[in-house]
Amino acid sequence: MEPGTAATLRAVGTARPQAEDLVQVFNELSAARYADDAPTDLIPVQISARRVLPLSSPDISARDAFLAVEMLADRGVSAAGRPEMLVDWPLQFAKSLLKTACLC
């Protein structure tokens, strides 16, 4: 089984997917998106990201929460040459916004 297929099965098939599997699936699918099928390409990511954000469980880390929200919000087609998503990027981006806001 290819690593991407295994990550997709783990991400979609578990109650609480790992952030690393979610990012791997996102990166593999987003590289192959075209405008006409972009909404359906990310269905595995959408399913998995919703499972990362439990409705009543306070034990989610800030990193995983920011990552899942970013995955749910991304519905566009990426520009060519965009760097791959990293597990810590959404949280680091939020922290950089906070630092910028505090300097004003």
N, C-alpha and C positions, 0 to 999 in steps of 0.2 A: 504494500500500500504506500502511495506517495505521502510525503510529510504533510502536504496541504490538505489532502483528503482526510488524513487522520486528525488534523487540527479541526477541520470542519465538523467531523463526526463528534469529536470531544466537545466542541463548543455548543453544538446544537443538541447533543444528546445528554447533557448533564444539567442538573438543577441549578448549579452555580458554576458557570464556566470560569476558567482561569483567564486572567487578563492577557497573558501571553498568547493563548489560543485565539482569543478574540482579535488581537492585533494581527496575528498571522493570517487569519481568514480575511480580515479587512484589506490588508496589503495585497494579498493575492487576487482578490476580487476587484479591488479598485483599479488595479493596473489593466484589467481587461474590459472595463466598462466603455460602452458606447452610449451616445445620447438617447437613442431610441429604447434601450433596455436598462438604463441606469436604475430606475425604481425597483425592478425585480431582481437585479444582480445582487443587491445587498440584503435580500431577505434572510439568509443565514446569519448575517451580522446583526440585523434588527432583532431577530428572535433571541440570539445569545445575549445581546446587550440588555434587553429587557429582563433577562434572568439574572444578570449581574446586579440589577437594581431591585432588591426585594422590597415589597410594600411595607413590611413590618419588622424588618431585621436591622437592628442598629449596628451590626458587626461588620459593615462594609467600610473599607478604607477610603480615605479621600481620593487617593490615586485611582482606585477602581471606579468610584462614583464619577469622577471627572471624565475618565476614559469612556465609560458607558454612555454618559450624556453626549459626549462628542461623537460617538459612533451612531447614536440615534439621530443626531442633528445633521450629519453629513448625508445629503441627498443629491448633491450636484455631481457633475462630471469633472474630474481633476484635469488640470493642465498637464501636458506632457512634461516629463522630467521632474515632477513633484517628488520630494523625498518620501520614503516610507514612513508610516506612522510608527511612533515608538510608544511603549507602554506609559512612560512618564511624561510625554509631551503635553497632554491636556492640563495636568496639574502644574507643570512648570510654566506653561503659558498663563494660567490664571494667577500664579504668583508674580509673574512679570507685570501683569496688568495692575495688580495690587501695589507693587513697588512704584510703578509709574504714577498711579493715582495719589499715592502718599507724598510724592515729590512736588505736586502742584501747589 
